[in-house]
């Protein structure tokens, strides 16, 4: 049992909410530096060193793919070095990465910095956050995940404009070093003070994640690959994220000829703000919903928003479509841990999250490239975004398929 029934998870005095705060800050800095900040690095490194955009972009792709491979082994790392040590290692790697980005002089240092950033993703990314919150919450798990993952969106909304502002006033190098120092000052004491496993869990392996003879990580991963419930969660999420990444990266390029640069920028802001609203709204109700049905509804809403977007040139309609699309963007990383806990169980939770995140991360990394290739072949975005609509519809059908209970849970023996 993950949470004892006598524990009031709604109480602000429950220690789990302090863990949520720590996870929020982890997501804030990890996504702020590791995802949204990469656009800043692209521009500033080109300006400072004259490096071609393809060099920096290739380093970003390298980082995302390496992260998708490393995250598979999160379960093993939790067993061997413990939760707090893994997070502190990730924080150290992320800090070293951002410092190196500020001080680098040669291209090989860029790839080293992005490799360190991949280690940061392993120690502070969605798998670790979902795993630790899964251990603290049962009845309010969805709300806890939604609040923590909102840190990811807030990282893009707050940290990127802050980096840009500081870069203008004190330069890119000083801006990165100041932001890194702020991350260490804010996050290090929070992690040391608040992060840990619940006292009710096994004392083994830094607090332990299972209360008995759980199957080893390797066995869990092998079993997962033959598990229908796992694939009917991973495949649709991967397809939806592929379509989502494709649209997000090409959004401004699509909208700018239709509504102008400033309005296209406003569309991005609206979409990001609605992602926060969507996560908070879902968090209030998701613990009373069927996560597969809620996931299917989110995918359908994205398909509908894209379909209407392709039919209109009205600025008001286009901005409204971006708002609707943004409402469910953040929730695509909230649904997998809820489905995994309900259908696969806690014994293989970290292994399932790591393997699933790896698969969806690798697949979704091709989203921007696929949309770009289709757009180049056809001369417009109509076919490319129509493909995204089809992917969302297929994903909706797959996620609604419910394998039998006998195939859905990973045995602990």
C-alpha positions in Angstrom: 0.0 0.0 0.0 1.5 3.3 -1.0 -0.4 5.5 1.4 -1.9 4.6 4.8 -5.6 5.5 5.0 -5.2 7.3 8.3 -3.0 10.0 6.6 -4.8 13.2 5.7 -3.2 14.1 2.3 -5.4 17.2 2.1 -3.8 18.7 5.2 -1.2 21.4 4.6 0.8 19.9 7.4 1.3 16.7 5.5 5.0 16.4 4.7 4.2 15.3 1.1 3.3 18.9 0.1 6.8 20.0 1.0 8.1 17.3 -1.3 5.8 18.7 -4.0 7.4 22.1 -3.5 10.8 20.6 -3.9 9.7 18.8 -7.1 8.2 22.0 -8.4 11.5 23.8 -8.1 13.3 20.8 -9.6 11.0 20.9 -12.6 11.3 24.7 -12.8 15.1 24.7 -13.2 15.4 21.5 -15.1 12.9 22.4 -17.8 13.8 26.1 -17.7 17.5 25.4 -18.3 17.3 22.0 -20.1 14.4 22.6 -22.5 13.1 26.2 -22.8 16.5 27.8 -22.3 18.0 26.0 -25.3 16.5 28.7 -27.6 18.5 31.3 -25.7 21.7 29.2 -25.9 21.3 28.8 -29.7 21.1 32.5 -30.3 23.8 33.6 -27.8 26.4 31.0 -28.7 25.9 31.8 -32.4 26.4 35.5 -31.6 29.4 35.0 -29.3 31.3 32.4 -31.2 30.0 32.5 -34.7 29.1 28.8 -34.6 26.5 27.6 -37.2 23.0 27.0 -35.9 23.2 23.4 -37.1 26.1 22.7 -34.7 24.1 24.0 -31.7 20.9 22.3 -32.9 22.7 19.0 -33.3 24.0 19.3 -29.8 20.4 19.8 -28.5 19.2 16.7 -30.4 22.2 14.8 -29.0 21.2 15.9 -25.5 17.6 14.9 -25.8 18.4 11.5 -27.3 21.0 10.8 -24.6 18.5 11.8 -21.9 16.0 9.3 -23.4 18.6 6.5 -23.1 19.9 7.4 -19.6 16.4 7.7 -18.1 15.8 3.9 -18.7 18.2 3.3 -15.9 16.6 5.6 -13.3 15.2 2.5 -11.4 18.7 1.0 -11.1 20.2 4.2 -9.9 17.5 4.7 -7.3 18.3 1.2 -6.0 22.0 1.7 -6.0 22.7 5.2 -4.8 19.3 6.3 -3.3 16.9 9.1 -4.1 18.6 12.1 -2.5 22.0 11.2 -3.9 20.5 10.8 -7.4 18.8 14.2 -7.3 21.9 15.9 -5.9 24.0 14.3 -8.7 21.5 15.6 -11.2 21.6 19.0 -9.7 25.4 19.0 -9.7 25.5 17.9 -13.4 22.9 20.6 -14.4 24.9 23.3 -12.6 28.1 22.2 -14.2 26.4 22.2 -17.6 25.1 25.8 -17.2 28.5 27.0 -16.0 30.2 25.4 -18.9 27.7 27.0 -21.3 28.7 30.3 -19.9 32.5 29.7 -20.1 32.9 27.5 -23.2 35.3 28.4 -26.0 35.3 25.3 -28.3 32.5 23.1 -29.8 33.6 20.0 -27.9 32.8 21.8 -24.7 29.2 22.4 -26.0 28.7 18.7 -26.4 30.2 18.0 -22.9 27.8 20.6 -21.5 24.8 19.0 -23.2 25.9 15.5 -22.0 26.0 16.8 -18.4 22.5 18.3 -19.0 21.4 14.8 -19.9 22.7 13.5 -16.6 20.7 16.4 -15.0 17.5 15.1 -16.7 18.1 11.7 -15.3 18.4 13.0 -11.7 15.8 15.7 -11.8 13.4 14.9 -14.6 9.9 13.6 -14.8 10.7 10.0 -13.9 12.2 10.9 -10.5 9.6 13.5 -9.8 6.7 11.1 -10.6 8.3 8.2 -8.7 8.9 10.2 -5.4 5.4 11.8 -5.5 3.8 8.4 -6.2 5.3 7.2 -2.9 3.9 10.1 -1.0 0.4 10.3 -2.4 -2.5 8.0 -3.1 -5.8 9.9 -3.0 -4.3 13.3 -4.0 -1.7 11.9 -6.4 -3.0 13.6 -9.5 -3.1 17.0 -7.8 0.4 16.6 -6.5 1.7 15.6 -9.9 -0.1 18.5 -11.6 1.3 21.1 -9.1 4.9 19.7 -9.4 4.9 19.5 -13.2 3.6 23.1 -13.4 7.1 24.0 -12.4 8.2 22.9 -15.9 5.9 25.4 -17.6 6.8 28.1 -15.1 10.4 27.5 -15.9 9.7 28.5 -19.4 7.5 31.5 -18.5 9.9 32.9 -15.9 13.4 31.7 -16.4 13.8 32.3 -20.1 12.6 36.0 -20.0 14.9 36.5 -17.0 17.9 35.0 -18.8 17.2 37.3 -21.8 16.8 40.4 -19.6 20.0 39.6 -17.7 21.8 38.9 -20.9 21.0 42.4 -22.2 22.1 44.1 -19.0 25.1 42.1 -17.8 25.9 39.7 -20.7 25.2 36.1 -21.4 28.2 34.7 -19.4 27.3 36.7 -16.2 23.5 35.9 -16.7 24.1 32.2 -16.8 26.5 32.2 -13.8 24.0 34.3 -11.8 21.1 32.1 -12.7 23.1 29.0 -11.8 24.0 30.5 -8.4 20.4 31.3 -7.8 19.4 27.7 -8.6 21.9 26.3 -6.2 21.0 28.7 -3.4 17.2 28.0 -3.8 17.2 24.3 -4.7 20.1 22.7 -2.7 18.7 23.3 0.8 15.1 22.4 -0.3 16.3 19.0 -1.7 18.4 18.2 1.4 15.6 19.2 3.8 12.4 18.0 2.1 13.3 15.1 -0.3 13.1 11.6 0.9 10.9 8.5 0.9 8.0 8.2 3.4 9.0 6.8 6.7 6.4 3.9 6.3 8.5 2.5 3.4 11.3 0.0 3.7 14.6 1.4 5.0 16.6 -0.3 2.3 18.0 1.7 -0.5 17.7 5.2 0.9 14.3 4.6 2.3 13.3 1.9 -0.1 10.5 2.0 -2.6 8.9 -1.4 -2.1 7.7 -3.1 1.0 8.8 -6.6 0.2 10.3 -8.9 -2.4 9.8 -6.7 -5.4 11.1 -7.9 -8.7 14.5 -6.5 -9.8 14.6 -3.7 -12.3 15.8 -5.9 -15.2 13.0 -8.3 -14.7 10.5 -5.5 -14.5 11.6 -4.0 -17.8 11.5 -7.4 -19.6 8.0 -8.0 -18.2 6.9 -4.5 -19.2 7.8 -5.0 -22.9 5.4 -7.9 -22.9 2.7 -6.0 -21.0 -0.3 -4.8 -23.1 -1.3 -2.1 -20.5 2.2 -0.6 -20.8 2.1 -0.4 -24.6 -1.4 1.0 -24.7 -0.2 3.8 -22.5 3.2 4.4 -24.1 2.4 4.3 -27.8 -0.5 6.9 -27.7 1.5 9.2 -25.4 4.5 9.0 -27.7 2.3 9.7 -30.8 0.6 12.6 -29.1 3.9 14.1 -28.0 5.3 13.7 -31.5 2.4 15.7 -32.8 2.7 18.2 -30.0 6.4 18.8 -30.4 5.9 19.2 -34.1 3.2 21.9 -33.6 5.0 23.7 -30.8 8.3 24.1 -32.7 6.6 25.2 -35.9 3.8 27.3 -34.3 5.4 30.7 -34.8 6.5 29.9 -38.4 2.9 28.9 -39.2 1.2 31.8 -37.6 3.5 34.7 -38.5 2.4 35.0 -42.1 -1.2 34.9 -41.0 -1.3 37.2 -38.0 2.1 38.9 -37.8 5.1 38.4 -35.5 3.7 40.1 -32.4 0.4 38.2 -32.5 2.3 34.9 -33.1 4.4 35.7 -30.0 1.1 36.4 -28.1 -0.2 33.0 -29.3 2.9 31.3 -27.7 2.3 33.1 -24.4 -1.4 32.3 -24.4 -0.6 28.6 -25.0 2.0 28.5 -22.2 -0.4 30.2 -19.8 -3.2 27.8 -20.7 -0.9 24.9 -20.0 -0.6 26.1 -16.4 -4.3 26.6 -16.2 -4.9 23.1 -17.7 -2.6 21.4 -15.2 -4.1 23.1 -12.2 -7.7 22.4 -13.5 -6.9 18.7 -14.1 -5.2 18.4 -10.8 -8.3 19.4 -8.9 -10.4 16.6 -10.5 -8.1 14.0 -12.0 -8.0 11.8 -8.8 -11.8 11.3 -9.3 -11.5 10.6 -13.1 -10.5 7.6 -15.2 -7.0 8.7 -16.4 -7.4 6.9 -19.7 -10.7 8.7 -20.5 -9.2 12.0 -19.4 -6.1 11.4 -21.6 -8.3 10.5 -24.6 -10.3 13.7 -24.0 -7.1 15.8 -24.0 -5.9 14.2 -27.2 -9.3 14.8 -28.9 -9.2 18.4 -27.8 -5.7 18.9 -29.4 -6.9 17.2 -32.6 -10.0 19.5 -32.7 -7.9 22.6 -32.0 -5.5 21.8 -34.8 -8.3 20.9 -37.3 -10.1 24.3 -36.7 -6.7 26.1 -36.8 -6.2 24.7 -40.4 -9.7 26.0 -41.5 -9.4 29.6 -40.3 -7.4 32.8 -40.9 -9.1 34.8 -38.3 -6.7 36.1 -35.6 -9.3 35.6 -32.9 -10.0 32.0 -33.9 -6.3 31.2 -34.3 -5.5 32.5 -30.8 -8.5 30.6 -29.4 -7.2 27.4 -31.0 -3.8 27.9 -29.5 -5.5 28.4 -26.1 -7.5 25.2 -26.4 -4.4 23.3 -27.6 -2.3 24.7 -24.7 -4.9 23.6 -22.1 -3.9 20.0 -22.5 -0.2 20.3 -23.4 1.2 19.9 -19.9 -1.1 17.1 -19.0 0.5 14.7 -21.4 3.3 14.0 -18.9 0.8 13.8 -16.0 -1.3 11.0 -17.3 1.4 8.2 -17.7 2.2 8.0 -13.9 -1.5 7.9 -13.1 -2.2 5.1 -15.6 1.0 3.2 -14.5 0.1 3.3 -10.8 -3.5 2.2 -11.5 -2.9 -0.6 -14.0 0.7 -1.7 -13.6 1.2 -1.1 -9.9 3.9 0.4 -7.6 6.3 -2.5 -7.8 7.5 -1.7 -11.3 6.5 2.0 -11.2 10.0 3.5 -11.6 11.0 0.9 -14.3 7.7 1.6 -16.2 8.2 5.4 -16.0 11.8 5.2 -17.1 11.2 2.9 -20.0 8.0 4.7 -21.1 9.6 8.1 -20.9 12.5 6.9 -22.9 10.3 5.5 -25.7 8.1 8.6 -25.8 11.1 10.9 -25.7 12.8 9.2 -28.6 9.7 9.1 -30.7 8.6 12.7 -29.9 12.1 14.0 -30.8 11.3 13.3 -34.4 8.2 15.5 -34.3 9.7 18.8 -35.4 11.7 17.1 -38.1 8.7 15.2 -39.6 6.6 18.3 -39.6 9.4 20.2 -41.3 10.0 17.6 -44.0 6.3 17.3 -44.8 6.0 21.1 -45.0 9.0 21.3 -47.3 7.6 18.6 -49.6 4.1 20.1 -49.8 5.0 23.8 -49.6 2.6 24.5 -46.6 1.7 23.3 -43.2 -1.8 21.9 -44.1 -0.7 18.3 -44.7 1.9 18.4 -41.9 -0.6 19.5 -39.2 -3.3 17.3 -40.7 -0.9 14.4 -40.0 -0.7 15.6 -36.4 -4.5 15.5 -36.2 -4.5 11.9 -37.5 -1.9 10.9 -35.0 -3.9 12.4 -32.1 -7.0 10.5 -33.3 -5.2 7.2 -33.6 -3.6 7.8 -30.2 -7.1 8.4 -28.7 -8.3 5.0 -30.0 -5.3 3.2 -28.6 -5.4 4.7 -25.1 -9.0 3.8 -24.7 -8.2 0.1 -25.2 -8.2 -1.6 -21.8 -6.2 -4.9 -21.5 -7.5 -7.4 -19.0 -6.4 -7.2 -15.4 -4.5 -10.4 -15.7 -2.2 -8.9 -18.3 -2.1 -5.4 -16.8 -0.1 -5.8 -13.5 3.5 -6.7 -13.1 4.0 -9.4 -10.6 6.3 -8.7 -7.6 7.6 -12.2 -7.7 
